[in-house]
Amino acid sequence: MLILSEDIRHRLKGEFKGLPRKVKLVVFTQEFECAHCRENTSLAQEVASLSDKLDIEVYNFALDKEMVERYGVDKIPAIVVEGEKDYGVRFYGVPAGYEFTTLIEAIKGVSAGESGLASKTKETLAGLKEPLHIQVFVTPT
């Protein structure tokens, strides 16, 4: 069963035509004790099917420990958006509703290899001496 409407699928195909480089969606899931894993995997598969520039890999969170460790995923459902390198873009939970647009923009940004940050911001970040962990939480409430 398709999650996205035909109109959304059509618009996304147009958005994805301009992707300069390949992007891989790495999905972490499991069959039990995960209320939204199946929906998350289906959504990622559907999005990936809309462009030849998008690939998908699906891993079992409980069994594929090497990949879980490689990507530093600590909860599920999860989607890693990876381009020519791993920029650290992670989505935990199903990126539906308002979060869906953020997923699409992340795919486009990772494909371009560009953060969209101002040069002054990049200069400031380049001056950091220690690793910094940034998390952004999104909720419609």
Buried (B, 14 or more C-beta within 10 A) or exposed (E): EEBBEEEBBEBBEEBBEEBEEBBBBBBBBBEEEBEBBBBBBBBBBBBBBBBEBBEBBEBBBBEBEEBBEEBEBEEBBBBBBBBEEBBEBBBBBBBEEEBBEBBBEBBBBBBBEEEEEEEEEEEEEEEEEEEEEEEEEEEEE
